[in-house]
Amino acid sequence: MQIASILITGANRGLGYELVSQFAAANPSPDFIYAGCRNPDGADKLKELAQKHPNVKILKIAIGDESSYQTAVQQVTQDVGDRGLTVLFNNAGILTSRSFEKVTAEEMREDYEVDVIGPLMLTKAFYPLLKKAADNSKDKGLSCTRAAVLNMTSGIGLISDNTSGGGYPYRAAKVALNMITKSMSIDFKSDGIMAVSIVPGWVATDMGGPKARLTPTQCVDGIRNNVMAKMGEEQNGKVIKWSGEIVDY
């Protein structure tokens, strides 16, 4: 899988950092790996990684602050030019899990702002660069090596898997993100850009907690080799587990 360029949001920790790390170590590695985070000055691990790998470039992308999106687009455009951006990986998100008795309107709004509106508006900002990548690619089918939008969802956001109730803000936001992914897959298809939602599983990150079944390394290795490397027409618009399994919404 030879990806020319990739932008990963929420890259300062957890799965975002692991994605940047694994792509930086890959052979071949993308020409440009953009690590988006809210506070680059405080992203010490990312800075160390960027020092070791010149193709890793740190961008300030604050999900919810659309002015930061335009600045990031300008920075990426200066590097990639007419080659465009091959992959946009909307990984950044927040998790607010509340019962029916305790959930508040503000919590619902905050999760929706970060986990739904953020990825949608960021994709709109980078769409022209994604289209350039698709137009200039030698690959004419749908694939990650041509142009793709990847949205990090969650098993908690699958209606078919909800057997315990609760979790209102996070569940609702991820369901909405999956619908956005499906619409993107239809709207973008004629331009050669595919879109999928990825379920990372229960991973031992700050969000997943120490009792999780997967390490970040295992999860990202699966995402890269079981999902991204095998993405095509069949996977477009689908929700796919890190293991490569397509699941019901």
HELIX and SHEET records of a PDB file:
HELIX    1   1 GLY A   14  ALA A   25  1                                  12    
HELIX    2   2 PRO A   40  GLY A   42  5                                   3    
HELIX    3   3 ASP A   44  LYS A   52  1                                   9    
HELIX    4   4 GLU A   66  VAL A   80  1                                  15    
HELIX    5   5 GLY A   81  ARG A   83  5                                   3    
HELIX    6   6 ALA A  105  TYR A  112  1                                   8    
HELIX    7   7 GLU A  113  ILE A  117  3                                   5    
HELIX    8   8 GLY A  118  ASN A  136  1                                  19    
HELIX    9   9 GLY A  155  GLY A  157  5                                   3    
HELIX   10  10 ILE A  159  ASP A  161  5                                   3    
HELIX   11  11 TYR A  168  PHE A  188  1                                  21    
HELIX   12  12 LYS A  189  ASP A  191  5                                   3    
HELIX   13  13 PRO A  216  GLY A  222  1                                   7    
HELIX   14  14 ILE A  223  VAL A  227  3                                   5    
HELIX   15  15 MET A  228  LYS A  230  5                                   3    
HELIX   16  16 GLU A  233  GLN A  235  5                                   3    
SHEET    1   A 8 VAL A  56  LYS A  60  0                                        
SHEET    2   A 8 PHE A  32  CYS A  37  1                                        
SHEET    3   A 8 SER A   5  ILE A   8  1                                        
SHEET    4   A 8 VAL A  87  ASN A  90  1                                        
SHEET    5   A 8 ALA A 148  MET A 152  1                                        
SHEET    6   A 8 MET A 194  VAL A 199  1                                        
SHEET    7   A 8 VAL A 239  LYS A 241  1                                        
SHEET    8   A 8 ILE A 246  VAL A 247 -1                                        
END                                                                             
